[in-house]
Amino acid sequence: MGESVDAVVAPRRAASRPVWAEIDLAAVRHNARLLRQVASPAALCAVVKADGYGHGAVAVGRAALEGGATWLAVATVEEGVALREAGIDAAVLVLSEPSPEAMGQAAAGRLIPTVYSLTGVEAAEQAAAAAGRTLAVHVKVDTGMHRVGADPSALARTIAAVVMAPHLECGALWTHLAVADGTNEEDREFTVGQLRLFSELRRLVADLGVEIPLVHVANSAATICFPESHLDMVRCGIALFGVLPCPALEAAFVDACARAGASVERTGTRYADLRPALSLRAEVSHVRRLEAGERPSYGRLRALSVPSVVATVPVGYADGIPRRYFSEGGTVLIGGHRRPLAGAVTMDQIMVDCGADAEVSAGDEVVLIGRQGDERLTAWDWAEVLGTISYEVLCGIGPRIPRIVADGGREEIAR
């Protein structure tokens, strides 16, 4: 199986405050190779927006490219410029239409902007002319997500504007799927309908005499569940980081790997081939033995039912641990066991109920996401407690938590 994030020996202290996120680049490379194999012959675009879903865009972007991705995708021009400033030369797609003010930065940074309005096309033309180069823009059409994209009725006009612009080329046509991760029949029918509409719009563009060299539709979920959506390129984000778009897609993932001839190892109900790239760890900073009836933390929200060892951990809601993680029954791992929080999450610290007989000391490891002994907490475990999705959990890990980038036994603090 190769090295995983769980096998990496992290520094006991990443900084003066013993909280850190470990990022395993070997896992990112592995996941990129696997997704590229599942999508083949389509190219792989690694989505590294939002600082690589909280993993660190530059490090994971490089690892994804080493694993077989040929494109990177970001949400904003600033994110793309940061990749360029780090020396990354690969094609970088900006997934939303930049503002007219930002379009010049996109052209200067050799980024590939998405356009879907006549204003955006005009701004892209002006920016390309000012930069003295031709810009191959990607035209996005709205097939049902209704967030951004050209209305289907306006697509011909948008394409024509791109074709008529002296410094623009139509580098691609693309769309985004709203419920490719859905597991009920209604969601599946909606996705099939989006794919059907996109196919019709491709024919419309062809009838205009416009050749589109690249078409792309699939996100991580569609890459797994809808092989007909692979087309020329797939855009994978969450799966690149070793997390399924939805836990219910495990069987679909196994099937996708089987179709691609990729071996799949099953571990209980876990998917073993996608390797989580991030674990979140800390150390116990303080320990108290409290009597039954004591009510730790702000608000004194819950009484201890028995005498308990209560451990303080220096991570809180300013770091991305929501206050409701206590009220909804969230746990962390200490001593290889799941331990509930003992009281409200505070800005900088949590308090953990380790039970009456636990042997816990300051400096002991605490795992918030990752493996400890035979137990594991995943981003989806957190999401299910919080009533959200794994994406939000990962992206919510705050910037003051340093990322320890581990690669082949070498570790460095990314930020």
PyMOL commands that set and color helices and strands:
alter all, ss='L'
color gray80, all
select helices_A, chain A and resi 5-7+25-39+49-53+57-66+77-85+100-108+118-131+152-164+185-207+220-225+227-229+238-241+247-260+298-300+317-319+324-327+379-386+390-395
alter helices_A, ss='H'
color red, helices_A
select strands_A, chain A and resi 19-24+43-47+71-74+91-94+112-115+135-140+168-174+215-218+233-236+266-267+270-271+278-283+286-290+308-313+331-334+337-340+350-353+365-372+375-377+403-407+410-413
alter strands_A, ss='S'
color yellow, strands_A
deselect
rebuild
show_as cartoon
